[in-house]
Amino acid sequence: MNFSDFLLDKNSMNKTKGRTLALGAFDGCHLGHRVLFDKVDFSVTFHPSPKAYFSPNDSILNLIDEKKILYPGFVFLKFDERMIDLSGEQFIKGIVDTLAPKKIVVGWDFHFGRNLQGNTDAMKSLAEKYKFKLEIVPPVKVDGHIVKSTLIRELLHKGEIEKANCFLGYEYFFMSEVVHGKGLGKKLGFPTINLKIVPRKLLPKSGVYSGHTAFNGRKHLTAISILRRETLECEGHILDFKEDLYGQTVQISFNRFVREQQNFSTTELLKKQIELDVKEIATNR
């Protein structure tokens, strides 16, 4: 079975032949995934992710461009109705016939094929049948907890960004275009960059966070506000920064939850609170 039609990059066939591959959805590219990445030459994953495909109302940790930033060795397979209909054996045979790996590495909880019928026991049988080496990586634990994407999503929903980052191994981030806003921050003396919200991207719960804005190879300390009202809004005040970023794409990362969102009866009270937030973030950077 030839998977060439599924490959987003046709050159992948030549790059992977005789190499070591990891297989998985890899949402989060977290510490558990990193163990697999470190063992292989390339990692095969899906676009869109199976979670995004089957649960269109749920958010995911990494969009495709973010995955490429976190790990440049991805080989992307198009996930569509044809892929969904493949049995577990058809899927593995397609990988072997098209990418010709000498070895495949998977995680302890790897499932694959129609209705996720395939598991690591099935992989052992298929490795013997199709003559490739197989390594199954045990779970990675941090503070007694198995590192899993579901746990990281739960922590982000709670605003527990520091714990989430411990499981991720990096500051959770998203890519966004800077767009025009209402200009309230500028009037209060704290100009903000208003960030375009990308559909399907999971952002932490509403609140004020300490984090960073990165662009053009530079990284700046930032006070970030996430607010869920009728719509999801996100803006950031970059400390000690006055350049115009409208229309540019920036990377916004989160490293610490500062406080819950509050309602203020006057703009003066709002300004005083922003002053406190900025001082706190600058002090505890």
N, C-alpha and C positions, 0 to 999 in steps of 0.2 A: 504494500500500500504506500502510495507516494503522498507526502504531506506538503509538497511544494506550494500548492494553492493556499495553504494555511499560513505560510510564512510571510510576515510583514517585510522581512528583508531576505530576498532570494539568495544573497551572498552567504547566508547562514549555513547553507548546505556544504559549501566548501570549507568554511571556517571550522566546523564542528567534527568533520570526519576524522575518526580515530582519536578523538579527544574525550575528556571526562565531562559529563553533563549532570546537573541537578534538575529535578522536576518538581514543580509545585506552583501554587497560586502566589505565594510570597507577598501577601498584602501586609505592609508594614516594614518589610526588609529588616526585621528585628534581630535580636541577638541569637535566637534560635535559627533563623534563616542564615545568619552570617557564618555559622559553623559549617553549613552546607556550601556556601559560596567559597569558603576558604579551601575546600577540598576539590574544587572542580575548575575547569577552564571556562565553561559557560553554564548558564542556568536557563532552562526553558520554562516560560510562563505564558500567560494568556492575556489577550486584549480583545474585548474588555475582560475584566476579571470575572470568574464565575459568580462571585457574590453580586457584582454590579449587574450581571445579566439576569440572574434569577430573582434578585430582590431590588427592583428598580427604585424603591422608595427608601432603601437603606444607603447610608454613606460608607465610603471606603477610606482607608488610610492613605493610600498612594495612588495618584493618577499616573499615567504612563510616563510623562516627562519627569515626574519626581522619581519614579523607579529608575530611570536612566541616570539621574544624578546620583542616586544612592549606590547603584551597582551598574557599571558600564558593560558587564558581560552578559546581559540578558539577550535571549533569543525569544521573540514574541510570536505566538501562534494566534491566529484569528479564532475567537471563540464564538461560534454561531450554531445554527440548527444542525449542520452536518457534524460538527464536533460533538455536540450533545448526544447524537444518535449512535456514536461509536461504542462498541463494547470495550471492556477493559483491555482485552487482548488486541483488538483492532487498533486501539490507541497506542499501545506499546510497540506493536509491529510497525505502525506508521512512523514512530520516532526512530526505530532501528533502521528501517528501510531508507528513510530520508536523511537523517542526521548521522547515522553510522557511528554511534558512540562506542568507545572501547569499554567504558564503565559508566554506570548510572548511579547517582547518589540521591536518596530520598529521605524524608523525615519519618520518624516513628509512626506518625498518624496520617501518612499519605494515603489518599483514596483517589480513584480515577475511574474513568469510563462511565457508561450509561448508568444513571441512578447511583453513582459512586460505588459500583459493585466491587471494584478492585481495591485490594488492600496490600499490605506488605507481604502477607503470605502468598498472595497471587503474584506479586513481583518476583518472589523467589522462584516460583515455578516457571515464570516467563523468562527469567534470566537464564535458567538452565536450557529452556527450549530454544531461545534465540541467541544463545552463546555470547552474552555480555556479562561483565563483572557487575556485581551489585553491592552497594554499601547502604545499610540502614542506620541512620544517625539517631541516637537516643535523645529524649527531651532535655532541653537546657533549663536549669532552674536558677532563679534569682530570689533571694530571701525566702526560699522554700516554695516558691510558686513556679509552676511550669510557664515558660514564656510562650504566650499564644496571642494571636491577633485579637481574639474575642476579649481577652482580659484587657488589652491595651485600649480597645474601643470603650469598654466600661469605664476605665480610669479617665479617659478624655471627657466622657459624658458627665463625670463627676467633677471635672476641673482639676483632677489630681495629676497635673502635668509633670511634676518632678518624678513621681512613681512611674508614669508612662515612659518618660525619657530613660529611666533606668532599664526598662525592658527593651526599649528600642535600641539603645546604644548611641543615640544622637538626639539633638533637640528636634522635637516634632515641628514640622514646617509645612508651608504651602506656598505655591507660586501664584502671583497675582499681578494684574495690571493696575497701575495707579490711575484712578479716575477722579473727576471733579465731584466735590461734595457741596454741602451747604455753607461751608466757610465759617462755622461757629467757632471751631478751635482757634482759628487765626484771630478772630475778634476778641477771644479771651486771652490772647497772648501765647497760645500753645498750638501752632499750626500743625495739622495732621495730614497724613496721606490717607486718602480713602481708597479702600481696596475692593476690587471687583470680586464678587463671590463666584467661585466656580462650582457648577452643579455637581453633586455626588461627593464632594470633598468633605470629610468629617472635620469639623472645627470643635475645639473644646467648648464647654458650657459657657454661658454668658458670664462676663466678669472682666476685671482688669488684670493684665498679665505683664510681667517683665519678659522681654525677649530681644530679638535682634532683627534688623533689616539689612539684607545683603544684596549688593548689586555692584557690577563692574569690579569685582574682586575685593570690595570693601564691605565691612561689617560694622553696623552702628547699633548701640544700645537704644532700645525703643520701649515706650509704654504703649501697650496694645489694649484696645477696648473691643470686646465682642458683645453685641447686644442683639437679642432676639425679641423683636416686636412683631409687627405685621410681616416683616421680612428679616432676614439675617443681615446684620451690618457689622463691618469690621474696619477699624481705622487705627492708625498708629502715630504717636508723636515721637519723632526721632530726636533724641537729646543732642544738643549742641550741633544742629544741622540746619542749613537754610537754603539748600539747593532745590530747584524745581524738578520734580520727578514725574510730572504728568505724562502719561502715555508709556512710561517705562514699565518693564516687568521686573518685579523684585521678589526676593525670597524672605518670607516672614517666618521666624522661628520663635518658639515659646520655651522659656526655661523656668518660670515660677509664677504661681497664682498669687496675686496681690490682694484683691478684695472682690466682694460681690458688687454687682451693679446696684446703684441707688437712684432714687428720684430726688431731685432738688427743687425747692420751691422758688429759688431765684438763681439767676446766672452768677451772682456774686458767690453764693455758696458752692456752686459747681466749680467756679474758678479756684476757690480755696482748696477744694478737694483735689483738683488736678495738680495744684502746686504740691500738696502733700504726697500724692502718688509719684510725681516726678522726682521729688526729693528722696523718697523711700527707695525708688528704683536705682537712682544714682548712687545712693549710699551703700546699698546691698547688692551691687552688680556682681 
